[in-house]
Amino acid sequence: MSDALDMPHGFPAGPLSAAGDMYLNFFATPQLPGRPALLKTTATTPRRVAHDQLERLQRQFARPEGMNAAYDALESHRTLFLHGEAGSGRCSTAKVLLCELPHGKGTYHELVPEIGQGEPTCLPPELIGEEDRMLLDLSAVDETVWNTVHRDLSDFRHELLRKRAFLAVVLPYGFEARLSTEFVRTSIGRPNGVEAVARHLRSHLMNDSVWRPLPDVLHSFLDTRPPMRDVARLAERIVEARASADGQGSFTSWWGAAIEAQTDRSHEVALLVPELSEGRQRALLLATAMLHGARAEAIHRGTTSLLAEVGSAGDDRPVLERMGLSQNLETIAARLDADGCVRFKQEKFASAARRHFWTNMPDVREPLKTWVSEALKLHELTDADREELVRRFTGLCMSTGDTEALAKLVVQWTRPGAPRATEVKAAAYLLKQAIDSEEFGGKFRAAIYGWSTTRPTDHLREVLVEVCEKVMSSRHPEAALVRLHHLARRETHTAIAREGLLRHVHQDASLQRLLLARFATAQSSQYHRPDADLFLDFEELPDRFLLSRSTREWLTTCWRMVFDLISPQRWAPCAQNWLVTADRVADRSLADSALDILVEATGARYPVLSRIYADGRRAISPALASRLLRTINTAQRTHFAQRPHQLEVPPS
């Protein structure tokens, strides 16, 4: 082969990460014309959100009995199986234990077992990064999930030990005796309730002198041993009450407001409903409960729409003989506020009214579901009103476990031609709440997996991308990646999922590593071509990927798929950019590794090597071009030594 020409080079090098990693840059995906987001975009990354939540948890956490022993077990065995009574804060304890470990180069993340979804194992070893700290919360899983996870744990732990990572597993209540004897289990007690309240108040800068001594009624509440999440919620309500009063008043008044805010109004609602003899009055009560806080015009039109949906008769009297809205609101213990919005006079009355109709009148559920779709179209509602309406209806369905009805609504609201500003947004709101549910989040993650592995409508694809990228990613970034990857693989005429996937892994080495592994180890050949094309859209890769054995192998496999399946017009600029970035690396071993990966992936094929060298020599320094030439010659000699009947033909 001839020597490289001495060509000038001034191409941009890869950016440096905060830790000093050099990133190899590929051509970024072209940005399509922007569209208004369905969900609010936060200014911080999902990793940052998760980190902030953990920091807040540590400040508010009351240590239970047995915590020190649990820490010692986790530190020495690298795997901990935690059990204790329900409501004792097991999951919070596991999170804090992982955060108290020495922080190496790994990250903290929560695992989601992928059960019955076509994956070879529910706990892929690719989820484990060097020195990672991982949480596996099994506290609410069923028998099927437990048996599957228990089966796969040994292989997963073997890889965990090899990578010096840590894993804390929260066991389902009563399952500790079913755990294999090869695993270490540790029990924790219940934290002190007073200390839990105190730490929450202190975290909001409320001095001890303000709240000591605690009221006797609060001690009585804690003596009932409520779940620790209820204790935390009560403390938050006290803080909210102080904020609502602008810091005025005493702890006793804030405490009283907090108790008022969580008082169950079911009894008052149960007494009121029989007094409302007319269907219109009951429709007004239910519509106000569903649209609580909306403007009076929306309540009026919503009530009329609900009457039509349930088949009740309206008011046949002449218009001027009917009662006005204010009078009607008085009959349901509601009022107009200064802004013209309708609210009940008592806290928690709206939620109690919704529960009353949903629980005591099951026949109203189906027409109410239809009415919600109609109410979304009310012009008088704001986006915030619509989000609240969807949140309230989603909560009702989940209170009776009717997740199927919610899934059907998502499909209905994302059908072709559905209005984006109302129904498509509503589908995003619904999934946002469902994913965050402790009880049903797993079911909806599974539903999203199912939708992402089919051919969803354009609207459904957009909703799934936003929910994965903005909601699921904060607690379950790996699960979000899997779903975004499936969506991007199957995308044809748009790039919404592709762009969402690339944003999700941007400068996150652990997610980039997982995605690279998925590209390189895909079992089905039907995905090799789309995966190869997605690989070329990686904007950057950490330099250490070039030195680690596993990631080097995956990079080589990905480039091999590119050369096998993608046209030279598509891959040639990316290969050239790979070389340009390698040319800027100060560490020669990194640059040589980049050359080795690229050349090895060609399989010594002359047309591929010729194109790489011809394009590369025009863009890189003579020194690197010379090393590229030697690497190519070495690869060809090795190849021809194995096939002596072929002759070496240098590229032009």
C-alpha positions as CSV (number, residue, x, y, z in Angstrom):
1,M,0.0,0.0,0.0
2,S,1.2,3.5,-0.7
3,D,1.9,6.0,2.1
4,A,-0.7,8.5,3.2
5,L,-0.6,11.9,1.6
6,D,0.3,14.8,3.9
7,M,-3.1,16.4,4.2
8,P,-4.0,19.2,6.6
9,H,-6.4,18.3,9.3
10,G,-8.6,20.6,11.4
11,F,-11.6,18.4,12.3
12,P,-13.2,18.7,15.7
13,A,-12.1,16.2,18.3
14,G,-14.4,14.5,20.7
15,P,-15.5,16.3,23.9
16,L,-14.0,15.6,27.3
17,S,-16.2,14.4,30.1
18,A,-16.0,15.9,33.6
19,A,-14.0,12.8,34.6
20,G,-11.5,13.3,31.7
21,D,-12.9,10.6,29.4
22,M,-12.4,11.3,25.8
23,Y,-15.5,10.6,23.7
24,L,-15.5,9.3,20.1
25,N,-17.9,11.3,18.1
26,F,-20.2,10.0,15.3
27,F,-22.5,11.9,13.1
28,A,-25.5,13.0,15.2
29,T,-29.0,12.2,14.1
30,P,-30.4,15.1,12.1
31,Q,-32.9,17.1,14.2
32,L,-36.4,17.0,12.8
33,P,-38.7,20.1,13.2
34,G,-39.6,20.4,16.8
35,R,-43.1,19.7,18.3
36,P,-44.5,20.9,21.6
37,A,-43.7,18.3,24.3
38,L,-46.5,16.2,25.7
39,L,-44.9,16.2,29.2
40,K,-42.9,18.9,30.9
41,T,-39.2,18.6,30.3
42,T,-37.1,19.0,33.4
43,A,-33.9,21.1,33.4
44,T,-32.0,18.2,35.1
45,T,-31.1,14.8,33.8
46,P,-33.0,11.7,35.1
47,R,-29.8,10.6,36.9
48,R,-29.6,14.0,38.6
49,V,-33.3,13.7,39.7
50,A,-32.7,10.2,41.1
51,H,-29.5,11.5,42.9
52,D,-31.4,14.4,44.5
53,Q,-34.2,12.1,45.6
54,L,-31.6,9.8,47.3
55,E,-29.9,12.8,49.0
56,R,-33.3,13.9,50.4
57,L,-34.1,10.4,51.6
58,Q,-30.8,10.2,53.5
59,R,-31.5,13.5,55.2
60,Q,-35.0,12.3,56.3
61,F,-34.1,8.7,57.1
62,A,-34.5,7.3,60.6
63,R,-32.2,4.3,61.1
64,P,-34.0,1.1,62.1
65,E,-32.7,-1.6,64.4
66,G,-30.5,-4.0,62.5
67,M,-29.2,-1.4,60.1
68,N,-25.5,-1.7,61.1
69,A,-25.6,-5.5,60.8
70,A,-27.2,-5.1,57.4
71,Y,-24.4,-2.7,56.2
72,D,-21.7,-5.1,57.4
73,A,-23.3,-8.0,55.5
74,L,-23.7,-6.0,52.3
75,E,-20.1,-4.7,52.5
76,S,-18.6,-8.1,53.1
77,H,-20.8,-10.3,50.8
78,R,-21.6,-7.6,48.2
79,T,-25.2,-9.0,48.1
80,L,-27.8,-8.4,50.8
81,F,-31.3,-9.8,51.1
82,L,-33.3,-7.6,53.4
83,H,-36.6,-8.6,55.1
84,G,-38.8,-7.1,57.8
85,E,-42.4,-6.4,58.6
86,A,-44.5,-4.7,55.9
87,G,-44.5,-0.9,56.2
88,S,-41.2,-0.9,58.1
89,G,-39.3,1.1,55.4
90,R,-37.4,-1.9,53.9
91,C,-37.0,-0.3,50.5
92,S,-35.8,3.1,51.9
93,T,-33.3,1.2,54.2
94,A,-31.9,-0.7,51.2
95,K,-31.4,2.6,49.2
96,V,-29.7,4.3,52.1
97,L,-27.4,1.3,52.7
98,L,-26.3,1.4,49.1
99,C,-25.7,5.1,49.3
100,E,-23.6,4.7,52.4
101,L,-21.1,2.4,50.6
102,P,-17.9,3.9,49.4
103,H,-18.6,5.5,46.0
104,G,-16.3,4.1,43.3
105,K,-16.6,4.6,39.6
106,G,-19.9,2.8,39.4
107,T,-23.4,4.3,39.6
108,Y,-26.5,3.7,41.7
109,H,-29.5,2.3,39.8
110,E,-32.6,0.2,40.4
111,L,-33.2,-3.1,38.6
112,V,-36.5,-4.2,37.0
113,P,-36.8,-7.9,36.2
114,E,-38.1,-8.4,32.7
115,I,-40.4,-11.4,33.1
116,G,-41.9,-13.2,30.1
117,Q,-40.9,-10.5,27.6
118,G,-38.7,-12.4,25.2
119,E,-35.4,-11.7,27.1
120,P,-33.1,-14.7,27.7
121,T,-32.9,-13.9,31.4
122,C,-34.8,-11.5,33.7
123,L,-31.6,-10.1,35.1
124,P,-29.1,-9.6,32.1
125,P,-25.5,-9.4,33.3
126,E,-25.0,-6.4,31.0
127,L,-26.9,-4.4,33.6
128,I,-23.9,-4.5,35.9
129,G,-21.2,-1.9,35.6
130,E,-17.9,-1.9,37.4
131,E,-18.5,-1.1,41.1
132,D,-22.2,-0.3,40.6
133,R,-24.6,-0.1,43.5
134,M,-28.0,-1.7,42.6
135,L,-31.4,-2.1,44.2
136,L,-33.8,-4.9,43.4
137,D,-37.1,-4.3,45.0
138,L,-39.2,-7.5,45.1
139,S,-41.4,-6.4,48.0
140,A,-44.6,-6.4,45.9
141,V,-43.9,-9.2,43.4
142,D,-46.1,-12.2,42.8
143,E,-45.2,-15.9,42.9
144,T,-44.3,-16.0,39.2
145,V,-41.8,-13.1,39.3
146,W,-40.3,-14.4,42.6
147,N,-39.6,-17.9,41.1
148,T,-38.1,-16.5,37.9
149,V,-35.8,-14.0,39.7
150,H,-34.7,-16.6,42.3
151,R,-33.8,-18.9,39.4
152,D,-31.6,-16.2,37.7
153,L,-30.0,-14.7,40.8
154,S,-27.0,-17.1,41.1
155,D,-25.7,-16.3,37.6
156,F,-26.3,-12.6,38.1
157,R,-24.4,-12.6,41.4
158,H,-21.5,-14.4,39.8
159,E,-21.1,-11.5,37.3
160,L,-21.7,-9.0,40.1
161,L,-18.8,-10.3,42.1
162,R,-16.5,-10.3,39.1
163,K,-17.3,-6.6,38.6
164,R,-17.0,-5.7,42.3
165,A,-20.5,-4.4,42.4
166,F,-23.1,-4.4,45.2
167,L,-26.7,-5.6,45.2
168,A,-29.4,-5.0,47.8
169,V,-32.6,-7.1,47.4
170,V,-35.8,-6.3,49.3
171,L,-37.6,-9.6,49.8
172,P,-41.4,-10.0,49.7
173,Y,-42.9,-10.1,53.2
174,G,-42.8,-13.7,54.5
175,F,-40.6,-15.0,51.7
176,E,-37.3,-15.0,53.6
177,A,-37.6,-18.7,54.4
178,R,-37.8,-19.5,50.7
179,L,-34.5,-17.9,49.8
180,S,-31.7,-20.3,48.8
181,T,-29.2,-21.0,51.6
182,E,-26.3,-19.7,49.5
183,F,-27.6,-16.1,50.0
184,V,-27.2,-14.0,53.1
185,R,-30.4,-12.6,54.6
186,T,-30.7,-9.8,57.2
187,S,-33.7,-8.5,59.0
188,I,-34.4,-5.0,60.1
189,G,-36.8,-3.6,62.7
190,R,-39.1,-0.6,62.6
191,P,-37.6,2.9,62.9
192,N,-38.6,5.0,65.8
193,G,-41.7,7.0,64.7
194,V,-40.8,10.2,66.6
195,E,-37.3,10.2,65.2
196,A,-38.8,9.7,61.6
197,V,-41.1,12.7,62.1
198,A,-38.2,14.8,63.6
199,R,-35.8,14.1,60.7
200,H,-38.5,15.1,58.2
201,L,-39.2,18.4,60.0
202,R,-35.5,19.1,60.4
203,S,-34.8,18.5,56.7
204,H,-37.2,21.4,56.1
205,L,-35.3,23.7,58.5
206,M,-37.9,23.4,61.3
207,N,-36.0,23.7,64.6
208,D,-36.6,21.3,67.4
209,S,-37.8,24.1,69.6
210,V,-40.7,24.7,67.2
211,W,-42.2,21.3,67.4
212,R,-41.1,19.9,70.8
213,P,-42.9,18.4,72.6
214,L,-45.0,16.6,70.0
215,P,-48.8,16.7,70.6
216,D,-50.2,13.6,72.4
217,V,-52.5,13.0,69.5
218,L,-49.4,12.6,67.2
219,H,-47.9,10.1,69.7
220,S,-51.2,8.2,69.6
221,F,-51.1,8.1,65.8
222,L,-47.5,6.7,65.9
223,D,-48.5,4.1,68.5
224,T,-50.8,2.5,65.9
225,R,-47.6,1.6,63.9
226,P,-48.8,3.0,60.6
227,P,-46.7,2.3,57.5
228,M,-43.6,4.5,57.4
229,R,-44.7,6.1,54.1
230,D,-47.8,7.4,56.0
231,V,-45.6,8.8,58.8
232,A,-43.5,10.6,56.1
233,R,-46.7,11.9,54.4
234,L,-48.0,13.3,57.6
235,A,-44.7,15.1,58.3
236,E,-44.9,16.6,54.7
237,R,-48.4,17.8,55.3
238,I,-47.2,19.6,58.5
239,V,-44.5,21.3,56.4
240,E,-47.1,22.2,53.7
241,A,-49.4,23.7,56.3
242,R,-46.6,25.9,57.6
243,A,-45.9,27.1,54.1
244,S,-49.6,27.8,53.4
245,A,-49.6,30.0,56.5
246,D,-46.4,31.7,55.4
247,G,-44.7,30.5,58.6
248,Q,-47.3,32.3,60.8
249,G,-48.9,30.5,63.7
250,S,-47.7,27.7,65.9
251,F,-46.9,24.0,65.4
252,T,-50.2,23.1,67.0
253,S,-52.0,25.1,64.2
254,W,-49.9,23.5,61.5
255,W,-50.5,20.1,63.0
256,G,-54.2,20.7,63.1
257,A,-54.3,21.8,59.4
258,A,-52.3,18.7,58.5
259,I,-54.8,16.4,60.3
260,E,-57.6,18.3,58.6
261,A,-56.0,17.7,55.2
262,Q,-55.9,14.0,55.7
263,T,-59.3,13.5,57.4
264,D,-61.4,11.0,55.6
265,R,-64.6,12.7,54.4
266,S,-66.3,9.5,53.3
267,H,-68.9,9.7,56.1
268,E,-70.0,13.3,55.2
269,V,-70.3,12.3,51.5
270,A,-72.3,9.2,52.4
271,L,-74.8,11.4,54.3
272,L,-75.0,14.0,51.6
273,V,-75.7,11.8,48.5
274,P,-79.1,10.5,49.7
275,E,-80.2,14.1,50.2
276,L,-79.5,14.8,46.5
277,S,-82.7,13.3,45.1
278,E,-82.3,14.7,41.5
279,G,-79.9,13.2,39.0
280,R,-78.6,16.7,38.1
281,Q,-77.5,17.4,41.6
282,R,-75.6,14.1,41.8
283,A,-74.1,14.8,38.4
284,L,-73.0,18.2,39.6
285,L,-71.4,16.6,42.7
286,L,-69.5,14.0,40.6
287,A,-68.4,16.4,37.9
288,T,-67.2,18.9,40.5
289,A,-65.2,16.1,42.2
290,M,-63.6,15.1,38.9
291,L,-62.9,18.7,37.8
292,H,-62.3,20.1,41.2
293,G,-60.5,23.5,40.9
294,A,-61.6,24.1,37.3
295,R,-63.6,27.2,36.2
296,A,-67.3,27.4,36.7
297,E,-68.0,27.2,33.0
298,A,-66.2,23.9,32.7
299,I,-68.1,22.5,35.7
300,H,-71.4,23.5,34.2
301,R,-70.7,22.0,30.8
302,G,-69.1,18.9,32.4
303,T,-72.2,18.4,34.4
304,T,-74.5,18.6,31.4
305,S,-72.3,16.2,29.5
306,L,-72.3,13.7,32.4
307,L,-76.1,13.8,32.6
308,A,-76.3,12.9,29.0
309,E,-73.8,10.1,29.4
310,V,-75.6,8.4,32.4
311,G,-79.0,9.0,30.9
312,S,-80.4,11.2,33.6
313,A,-83.0,13.9,32.8
314,G,-82.0,17.5,32.9
315,D,-83.9,20.4,34.3
316,D,-87.0,21.0,32.2
317,R,-88.0,24.2,33.7
318,P,-87.6,27.5,31.8
319,V,-84.1,28.8,32.0
320,L,-84.9,31.8,34.2
321,E,-86.8,29.6,36.7
322,R,-83.9,27.4,37.4
323,M,-81.5,27.8,40.3
324,G,-78.2,29.5,39.5
325,L,-74.8,27.8,39.7
326,S,-74.0,29.3,43.1
327,Q,-77.2,27.9,44.6
328,N,-76.6,24.5,43.1
329,L,-73.1,24.5,44.4
330,E,-74.4,25.2,47.9
331,T,-76.4,21.9,47.8
332,I,-73.2,19.9,47.3
333,A,-71.1,21.9,49.9
334,A,-69.1,23.6,47.2
335,R,-68.5,27.3,46.3
336,L,-67.0,29.6,43.8
337,D,-63.6,31.1,44.8
338,A,-62.4,34.6,44.0
339,D,-60.9,33.4,40.6
340,G,-64.2,31.9,39.4
341,C,-63.1,28.3,40.1
342,V,-65.2,25.7,41.9
343,R,-64.0,24.0,45.1
344,F,-65.5,22.1,47.9
345,K,-65.6,23.8,51.3
346,Q,-63.8,21.0,53.1
347,E,-60.4,19.5,52.3
348,K,-60.4,15.9,50.9
349,F,-64.2,16.2,50.1
350,A,-63.5,15.8,46.4
351,S,-61.5,12.6,46.7
352,A,-64.1,11.2,49.1
353,A,-66.9,12.0,46.6
354,R,-65.1,10.3,43.8
355,R,-64.5,7.2,45.9
356,H,-68.1,7.1,46.9
357,F,-69.5,7.0,43.4
358,W,-66.8,4.6,42.2
359,T,-67.2,2.2,45.1
360,N,-70.9,2.4,45.8
361,M,-72.2,2.8,42.3
362,P,-70.2,0.4,40.1
363,D,-72.6,0.9,37.2
364,V,-71.3,4.5,36.9
365,R,-67.8,3.4,36.0
366,E,-68.2,2.7,32.3
367,P,-70.2,5.9,31.5
368,L,-67.7,7.8,33.6
369,K,-64.8,6.5,31.5
370,T,-66.6,7.6,28.3
371,W,-67.4,11.0,29.9
372,V,-63.7,11.6,30.8
373,S,-62.8,11.3,27.1
374,E,-65.5,13.9,26.3
375,A,-64.5,16.2,29.2
376,L,-61.0,16.4,27.8
377,K,-62.4,18.3,24.9
378,L,-63.9,21.1,27.0
379,H,-62.3,24.4,25.9
380,E,-62.7,25.9,29.3
381,L,-60.2,23.4,30.8
382,T,-56.5,24.3,31.1
383,D,-53.8,21.7,30.5
384,A,-53.4,21.5,34.2
385,D,-57.1,20.8,34.6
386,R,-56.9,18.0,32.1
387,E,-53.9,16.5,33.8
388,E,-55.7,16.5,37.1
389,L,-58.8,14.9,35.5
390,V,-56.7,12.1,34.1
391,R,-54.8,11.7,37.4
392,R,-58.0,11.4,39.3
393,F,-59.6,8.9,37.0
394,T,-56.4,6.8,36.9
395,G,-56.4,6.7,40.7
396,L,-60.0,5.5,40.7
397,C,-59.2,2.7,38.3
398,M,-56.1,1.6,40.2
399,S,-58.1,1.6,43.5
400,T,-60.0,-1.3,42.2
401,G,-57.2,-2.8,40.1
402,D,-58.8,-2.0,36.8
403,T,-55.5,-1.6,34.9
404,E,-57.0,-3.1,31.7
405,A,-59.5,-0.2,31.4
406,L,-56.5,2.2,31.6
407,A,-54.5,0.4,29.0
408,K,-57.5,0.5,26.7
409,L,-57.8,4.2,27.2
410,V,-54.2,4.7,26.3
411,V,-54.8,2.9,23.0
412,Q,-58.0,4.8,22.4
413,W,-56.4,8.2,23.0
414,T,-53.5,7.5,20.7
415,R,-55.5,6.1,17.7
416,P,-54.7,7.6,14.3
417,G,-56.2,11.0,14.0
418,A,-56.7,11.5,17.8
419,P,-56.4,15.2,18.8
420,R,-52.8,15.7,20.1
421,A,-53.5,18.6,22.4
422,T,-56.1,16.7,24.4
423,E,-56.3,12.9,24.0
424,V,-52.7,12.2,23.1
425,K,-51.5,14.4,26.0
426,A,-54.0,12.6,28.3
427,A,-52.5,9.2,27.4
428,A,-49.1,10.6,28.4
429,Y,-50.5,11.9,31.7
430,L,-52.1,8.5,32.4
431,L,-48.9,6.5,31.8
432,K,-46.9,9.0,33.8
433,Q,-49.0,8.4,36.9
434,A,-49.3,4.7,36.3
435,I,-45.5,4.2,35.9
436,D,-45.0,6.0,39.3
437,S,-47.4,3.7,41.1
438,E,-45.7,1.4,43.6
439,E,-48.4,-1.2,43.2
440,F,-49.1,-1.2,39.5
441,G,-46.0,0.4,38.0
442,G,-44.6,-3.1,37.0
443,K,-47.8,-3.9,35.1
444,F,-47.6,-0.7,33.1
445,R,-43.9,-1.2,32.4
446,A,-44.8,-4.6,31.0
447,A,-47.6,-3.0,28.9
448,I,-45.2,-0.4,27.5
449,Y,-42.8,-3.2,26.7
450,G,-45.6,-5.0,24.8
451,W,-46.5,-1.9,22.8
452,S,-42.9,-1.1,22.1
453,T,-42.3,-4.5,20.5
454,T,-45.2,-4.2,18.1
455,R,-46.0,-1.5,15.5
456,P,-47.6,1.3,17.6
457,T,-49.4,4.2,16.0
458,D,-47.4,7.4,15.6
459,H,-49.2,9.0,18.5
460,L,-48.7,6.0,20.8
461,R,-45.0,5.9,19.8
462,E,-44.6,9.5,20.7
463,V,-46.3,9.0,24.1
464,L,-44.2,5.9,24.9
465,V,-40.9,7.8,24.0
466,E,-41.8,10.7,26.3
467,V,-42.9,8.5,29.2
468,C,-39.8,6.3,28.9
469,E,-37.4,9.3,28.5
470,K,-38.9,11.6,31.1
471,V,-40.6,9.4,33.7
472,M,-39.4,5.8,33.7
473,S,-35.8,6.9,33.3
474,S,-35.5,8.5,36.7
475,R,-35.9,5.2,38.7
476,H,-35.5,2.6,36.0
477,P,-33.2,3.9,33.3
478,E,-32.2,0.5,32.0
479,A,-35.9,-0.5,31.5
480,A,-36.5,2.8,29.7
481,L,-33.5,2.1,27.4
482,V,-34.8,-1.4,26.5
483,R,-38.2,0.0,25.5
484,L,-36.7,3.0,23.6
485,H,-34.4,0.6,21.8
486,H,-37.3,-1.6,20.7
487,L,-39.3,1.5,19.5
488,A,-36.3,2.8,17.6
489,R,-35.6,-0.5,15.9
490,R,-39.1,-0.6,14.5
491,E,-39.3,3.0,13.5
492,T,-39.6,3.6,9.7
493,H,-40.8,7.1,8.6
494,T,-40.0,9.1,11.8
495,A,-37.0,9.5,14.1
496,I,-38.9,10.2,17.4
497,A,-37.8,7.1,19.1
498,R,-34.3,7.2,17.7
499,E,-33.7,10.7,19.0
500,G,-35.3,9.8,22.4
501,L,-32.9,6.9,22.7
502,L,-29.8,8.9,21.9
503,R,-30.8,11.6,24.3
504,H,-31.4,9.0,27.0
505,V,-27.9,7.6,26.8
506,H,-26.2,10.9,26.1
507,Q,-22.9,11.0,28.2
508,D,-24.2,8.1,30.5
509,A,-21.5,5.5,30.2
510,S,-23.5,2.7,31.9
511,L,-26.5,3.2,29.6
512,Q,-24.2,3.4,26.6
513,R,-22.5,0.2,27.6
514,L,-25.9,-1.6,27.9
515,L,-27.1,-0.3,24.6
516,L,-23.8,-1.3,22.9
517,A,-24.2,-4.8,24.4
518,R,-27.8,-5.0,23.1
519,F,-26.6,-4.1,19.6
520,A,-23.8,-6.7,19.6
521,T,-25.7,-9.6,21.2
522,A,-29.1,-9.4,19.6
523,Q,-30.4,-12.9,19.1
524,S,-32.7,-12.2,16.1
525,S,-31.0,-11.4,12.8
526,Q,-34.0,-9.2,11.9
527,Y,-32.7,-6.5,14.3
528,H,-29.0,-6.5,13.0
529,R,-29.6,-4.0,10.3
530,P,-31.6,-1.4,12.3
531,D,-29.2,-1.9,15.2
532,A,-26.2,-1.3,12.9
533,D,-27.8,1.9,11.7
534,L,-28.6,3.0,15.2
535,F,-24.9,2.4,16.2
536,L,-23.8,4.9,13.6
537,D,-25.9,7.6,15.3
538,F,-24.0,7.3,18.6
539,E,-22.8,10.8,19.3
540,E,-20.0,9.8,21.6
541,L,-18.5,6.9,23.5
542,P,-16.2,7.0,26.5
543,D,-12.5,6.3,25.8
544,R,-12.4,3.4,28.3
545,F,-14.7,1.4,26.0
546,L,-11.7,1.1,23.7
547,L,-9.6,-0.6,26.4
548,S,-12.1,-2.9,28.1
549,R,-12.2,-6.4,26.6
550,S,-16.0,-6.8,26.5
551,T,-16.7,-3.4,25.1
552,R,-14.0,-3.7,22.5
553,E,-15.5,-7.0,21.3
554,W,-19.0,-5.3,21.2
555,L,-17.6,-2.3,19.2
556,T,-15.9,-4.7,16.8
557,T,-19.1,-6.7,16.3
558,C,-21.1,-3.5,15.7
559,W,-18.7,-2.2,13.1
560,R,-18.8,-5.7,11.5
561,M,-22.6,-5.5,11.2
562,V,-22.2,-2.0,9.7
563,F,-19.8,-3.2,7.0
564,D,-22.0,-6.2,6.3
565,L,-25.4,-4.5,6.2
566,I,-25.1,-0.8,5.7
567,S,-24.3,1.0,2.5
568,P,-20.8,2.7,2.2
569,Q,-22.5,6.0,1.6
570,R,-23.9,5.8,5.1
571,W,-21.0,4.3,7.0
572,A,-18.0,6.0,5.3
573,P,-18.4,9.4,6.9
574,C,-18.8,7.8,10.4
575,A,-15.7,5.6,9.8
576,Q,-13.8,8.7,8.8
577,N,-15.0,10.6,11.9
578,W,-13.9,7.7,14.0
579,L,-10.4,8.0,12.6
580,V,-10.4,11.8,13.0
581,T,-11.3,11.6,16.6
582,A,-8.7,8.9,17.2
583,D,-6.2,11.2,15.6
584,R,-6.8,13.7,18.4
585,V,-6.2,11.3,21.3
586,A,-3.0,11.9,23.3
587,D,-2.9,8.3,24.5
588,R,-1.4,6.3,21.7
589,S,-2.9,3.0,23.1
590,L,-6.4,4.4,22.7
591,A,-5.8,5.5,19.1
592,D,-4.2,2.1,18.3
593,S,-7.2,0.4,19.8
594,A,-9.6,2.5,17.7
595,L,-7.6,1.4,14.6
596,D,-7.6,-2.3,15.6
597,I,-11.4,-2.3,16.2
598,L,-12.2,-0.7,12.9
599,V,-9.8,-2.8,10.8
600,E,-10.6,-6.1,12.5
601,A,-14.3,-5.5,11.9
602,T,-13.7,-5.5,8.1
603,G,-12.7,-9.1,8.0
604,A,-9.8,-8.0,5.7
605,R,-12.3,-7.3,2.9
606,Y,-10.5,-5.3,0.2
607,P,-13.4,-2.9,-0.8
608,V,-14.1,-2.0,2.8
609,L,-10.4,-1.4,3.7
610,S,-9.8,0.5,0.5
611,R,-12.7,2.9,1.3
612,I,-11.6,3.4,4.9
613,Y,-8.0,4.1,4.0
614,A,-8.9,6.4,1.0
615,D,-11.3,8.5,3.1
616,G,-9.2,8.4,6.2
617,R,-5.9,9.6,4.7
618,R,-7.5,12.8,3.5
619,A,-8.7,13.7,7.0
620,I,-6.0,12.5,9.5
621,S,-2.4,13.2,10.2
622,P,0.3,11.4,8.2
623,A,1.4,9.7,11.4
624,L,-1.9,8.1,12.1
625,A,-2.4,7.3,8.4
626,S,0.9,5.4,8.5
627,R,-0.2,3.4,11.5
628,L,-3.6,2.7,9.9
629,L,-1.7,1.4,6.8
630,R,0.4,-0.9,9.0
631,T,-2.7,-2.2,10.8
632,I,-4.4,-2.9,7.5
633,N,-1.3,-4.7,6.1
634,T,-1.0,-6.8,9.2
635,A,-4.7,-7.8,9.1
636,Q,-4.4,-8.7,5.4
637,R,-1.3,-10.8,5.9
638,T,-3.0,-12.7,8.7
639,H,-6.0,-13.2,6.5
640,F,-4.0,-14.3,3.5
641,A,-1.8,-16.6,5.6
642,Q,-5.0,-18.5,6.4
643,R,-6.0,-18.5,2.7
644,P,-2.7,-18.7,0.7
645,H,-4.4,-18.9,-2.7
646,Q,-5.4,-15.2,-2.5
647,L,-3.0,-12.4,-3.4
648,E,-2.6,-9.1,-1.6
649,V,-4.0,-6.3,-3.7
650,P,-3.3,-2.8,-2.3
651,P,-5.9,-0.2,-2.4
652,S,-5.5,2.7,-4.8
